[in-house]
């Protein structure tokens, strides 16, 4: 049991050895360990600062991207509106041209109809005149079987022509 019970000499030497270990650690290991811990702490602080800056930059980039996307959408809408206006304008112009062309065609058709009507009326007058002359000739031939009556009619017609 002697090994288990502490002896005053063993305690004394244990304290001296422990003190020497602490002094040696303090002289040679404590400063490097503290320096390493300080460097590690500094590194962590720098990393946290860099992460915060990176997060800030990412937020700025996201905001910039959002502005660019919004601007692109506005430009897209403007282009679509402009295109729709142009389409409406082209359709209106086409309708107007079609109306003008239709009106011209109608006027041309009316003119043709009028010309044809005049031509038909003229032909009808000519035919009526020819028919009337033929009828008159036949009537006159029947009524004026004698030379004397024909001569009197001719003289009367010549007199009327001279008066006119």
Phi, psi and omega in degrees: 000355181297330181288333184274327181275134181286144179253148183295323179292321180292319179296317181299310182293328177294320179293320180293315180296318179298317178299314179298319179297318179296316179296317180294317178296320180295318183286316188255328188252329186298311181297312179298322179294315179296319177299317179297319178294318178296318178298318179297317179297317178297317179299317179296316178299315178298319180295319178295319178296315179297321179295319178296317178297318179297319178298318179297317179296319179297317178298319177296318178297319178298316179297318178297317178298318179298318178298317180296316179297315179299317179296319177298319178295319178296317179296320178299314178298318180298316180296318179297316179297318179297319179296317179296320178296317179297318178299313179299319180296314180298318179297316180298317178297318180296319178296318180297314178298318179297319178296317179296314180297319178298315179299317178298317180297318179297316179296318179297316179297318178299317180297317179297316179299315179299315178298315179297320179298313179298319180297315180296316179299317179299313179297320179295318178299318180297316180293319179297320179297314180298316180296317180298318179296318179297317179295314181298319180298317181294319180295315181296319179298322180289315184284331184247069179282341182263151180291328184294317180295321179294319180295318179296317179297319180295316180296316179298316179295322179293321177297319180293322179293322180293326180289327183281000000 
